[in-house]
Amino acid sequence: MTVIIANDTPPAIRGLLKRWFIEPRPNVFVGSVNARTRNKTLAYIRRNASGLGLLVICDDDSSQGFAVEVSGDTKRRPERRCGLELIAENWAAEDTTGC
């Protein structure tokens, strides 16, 4: 399973994504594609819509079962804490105490 959340998707990119994904909400794409198709699609998007912010959540062999990847300018960023992938909106201060 792959989830792609994009910021202001251009019509050409939206059309490409709708080939393999459904769009349950504007700029949110969900689908079950293999890793090769996912990586080729993301590479195409990065080449042709370089300013587009993407948050990609996909299957992984981690303990959580998924991986988080960010490309471009997004309001959220992945943060790895104690072996867990979290999504950070804003940190008031960096926590250096560990787990």
Backbone torsions as a table, in degrees:
resi	resn	phi	psi	omega
1	MET	NA	138.3	177.5
2	THR	-131.4	135.6	175.3
3	VAL	-121.7	127.7	177.3
4	ILE	-120.3	124.3	176.1
5	ILE	-114.2	120.5	-174.4
6	ALA	-118.4	156.7	174.5
7	ASN	-101.3	119.2	174.7
8	ASP	49.0	66.4	-177.4
9	THR	-68.9	125.2	175.7
10	PRO	-65.0	152.6	-177.8
11	PRO	-55.2	-39.2	-179.1
12	ALA	-65.6	-40.4	178.7
13	ILE	-70.3	-40.4	178.2
14	ARG	-60.3	-43.0	178.0
15	GLY	-62.0	-41.0	177.5
16	LEU	-62.5	-46.6	-177.9
17	LEU	-64.9	-32.5	-179.3
18	LYS	-70.7	-8.3	174.2
19	ARG	-67.8	-37.1	-174.4
20	TRP	-117.6	-12.7	-174.5
21	PHE	-125.5	156.3	168.7
22	ILE	-95.5	159.1	-179.5
23	GLU	-120.9	83.8	-176.4
24	PRO	-68.1	-25.5	175.2
25	ARG	-139.1	157.5	178.9
26	PRO	-56.0	129.9	177.6
27	ASN	68.4	16.0	173.9
28	VAL	-119.6	120.7	-175.5
29	PHE	-121.4	132.1	-176.8
30	VAL	-130.3	133.7	178.5
31	GLY	-168.6	166.7	176.1
32	SER	-111.9	97.4	178.1
33	VAL	-124.0	156.6	178.1
34	ASN	-74.6	166.6	-174.9
35	ALA	-61.4	-37.1	-178.9
36	ARG	-64.5	-46.4	179.1
37	THR	-63.5	-43.6	178.7
38	ARG	-59.7	-47.9	-177.4
39	ASN	-66.5	-39.2	178.1
40	LYS	-67.1	-39.6	178.1
41	THR	-64.2	-45.8	179.5
42	LEU	-65.7	-37.0	177.6
43	ALA	-64.3	-41.8	177.9
44	TYR	-61.6	-44.6	-179.9
45	ILE	-62.5	-44.6	-179.5
46	ARG	-63.3	-34.9	178.6
47	ARG	-71.7	-40.2	-170.7
48	ASN	-101.4	-9.3	176.8
49	ALA	-142.8	65.5	-171.0
50	SER	-60.0	-30.0	-178.6
51	GLY	-85.8	-1.6	-176.4
52	LEU	-73.7	127.0	176.5
53	GLY	-85.3	128.8	-178.8
54	LEU	-126.6	137.5	168.7
55	LEU	-118.7	117.5	-175.2
56	VAL	-116.5	128.1	175.7
57	ILE	-120.2	123.7	-176.2
58	CYS	-141.7	163.3	178.7
59	ASP	-56.5	145.2	-179.9
60	ASP	-155.4	163.1	179.0
61	ASP	-88.2	14.5	179.6
62	SER	-72.4	173.5	-179.6
63	SER	-65.0	-27.6	177.7
64	GLN	-81.3	-21.3	179.7
65	GLY	89.7	2.0	178.6
66	PHE	-147.8	162.4	176.1
67	ALA	-125.4	151.8	-180.0
68	VAL	-118.7	133.8	-179.0
69	GLU	-135.8	138.7	179.3
70	VAL	-121.1	141.3	177.0
71	SER	-137.5	134.6	179.7
72	GLY	77.8	-163.9	-176.4
73	ASP	-90.7	114.0	176.4
74	THR	-127.3	160.2	178.5
75	LYS	-78.9	-16.3	-178.6
76	ARG	-119.8	152.9	178.4
77	ARG	-137.2	145.4	177.9
78	PRO	-73.1	144.0	179.9
79	GLU	-137.1	127.2	179.8
80	ARG	-96.6	116.1	179.7
81	ARG	-128.3	122.1	177.1
82	CYS	53.7	35.9	178.4
83	GLY	83.1	4.1	-179.9
84	LEU	-111.2	140.5	174.5
85	GLU	-84.9	122.2	177.1
86	LEU	-121.5	162.3	176.1
87	ILE	-111.3	120.5	-178.6
88	ALA	-98.8	129.1	172.1
89	GLU	-93.3	-53.5	177.7
90	ASN	-150.1	135.3	172.2
91	TRP	-105.3	127.9	178.1
92	ALA	-66.9	-42.8	177.0
93	ALA	-154.3	150.3	178.6
94	GLU	-67.9	132.2	177.8
95	ASP	-93.4	115.5	-178.8
96	THR	-107.7	11.2	-177.4
97	THR	-79.0	-15.3	-179.0
98	GLY	87.7	-154.8	-175.9
99	CYS	-90.1	NA	NA
